């Protein structure tokens, strides 16, 4: 296994991404991600100091439309997609404090 | 009957939309169990739509340029009230409250939607084996993959389930399965087709495009779905394409560069079969009057590495929305954060988790410059190299995929080998340029090979000129 990414790094990244991994998964993902990052190491050979980054293929500018009332999202339809709803709002388990 | 023959046959009363639909539903009935091209066959909706079109035609009204043509839709494109799963458990049962813009355009043009096609989960893969609902098989050899991620759409066209299909292409997800299934597949210029209602994977790379049996049919479909959409801020403010003259114009005098790096040069792993077909394609274009020579587009060598940082980085952000709050299934837990972790862990498959983590890592403190920042600069190099090449050439040429269709299970244990399937296609996504795959010749295994025609931004017209010539030459041979 190379040193591009450690098992601890993968565990940390999984936490950031709200994913829970088993020990076996941690092992296999670490080795697979290391392989992929190792392949990406071919970029290290490039001289990129003077190069501007590109985030997007189009020269994007803000697009503004005329401020005219049009069709709006149907609240019922959107709420119907949610796993849990109360008083026309999305409902989730407690987000703060002790859940007991 | 080719797709483009169907509308006039219905208008002339030679057939009906109902009859055309039943022929295709019959084909689905015969082979779908074996192929698994669809996540959902919309038999009832399709029959109702065909009846509506026949009623219009009977009144002497024109239902549109796609009158009565059955079409299959990749299951990452929103259809109002009809399940849209992205082949992921995390969207199982979700019914979008709105239609994608292209769905409205297809209906307005008289097309008949027959179903939602299988894909690699969230369009992440090159074999359609990453679907949570099981793989799709290649109709030409069911021990092989159809390619991916739009493998269900490619297989649907190759199996005769629908003469047209819609896919999405983030790194080759239309062109590579088209090549492996022996059909035509087109990735238009970024912004040419509205992405409103396409479930986002990597927003600066995603583009919707057509699959078809023929180049002319692909052109017909692209004309209908292209054109400005105020609901997509990255939609290019241009009218729909008109490609009719491109199909018969030929390639006399066009300058075409064969990308050396992707054609047996710097990049290894392109099979001799594929390189042989490329040589034949060069001959065909030369015979038709084009000036074809090898040329270098050096930074295409680095496209794969840049792509597999940029696409996962964008995906890690786009897929943060799947948290069990607003849509999709939820795994209950005591707190919101535990519920989110449980829902995402149960809902995403391994490849999606892999890419989310890769992208999160590439964007995280301490690694941003080394990976994401560097990859964005490589993206600039690729765009510069293409700009230089297009000063000298009207079009570029390369293989679409390194090999013909490979056996199921061949690459599932080694993600990097799977990623290498995209080696010839991803640079067009990074640059935002159009590219298409046209079947040309076969490998020694008897399976089709695709040749990729690349054009500069907005020049689909010239690209289709070469596509039509390659197709005519290929049909002349067989």
Interface residues (C-beta under 8 A of the other chain):
Chain A: X5 X9 X10 X13 X14 X16 X17 X18 X19 X20 X21 X29 X32 X33 X35 X36 X37 X39 X40 X41 X42 X43 X46 X48 X51 X52 X53 X54 X55 X56 X57 X58 X60 X63 X65 X73 X74 X77 X78 X80 X81 X82 X83 X84 X90 X92 X93 X94 X95 X99
Chain B: X94 X95 X97 X98 X190 X191 X204 X230 X233 X234 X236 X301 X302 X304 X305 X306 X308 X309 X316 X323 X324 X325 X326 X327 X328 X329 X330 X332 X333 X334 X335 X336 X337 X338 X339 X340 X341 X342 X344 X345 X348 X353 X354 X356 X357 X358 X360 X361 X364 X371 X373 X374 X375 X376 X377 X378 X379 X380 X381 X383 X415 X416 X419 X430 X431 X432 X433 X457
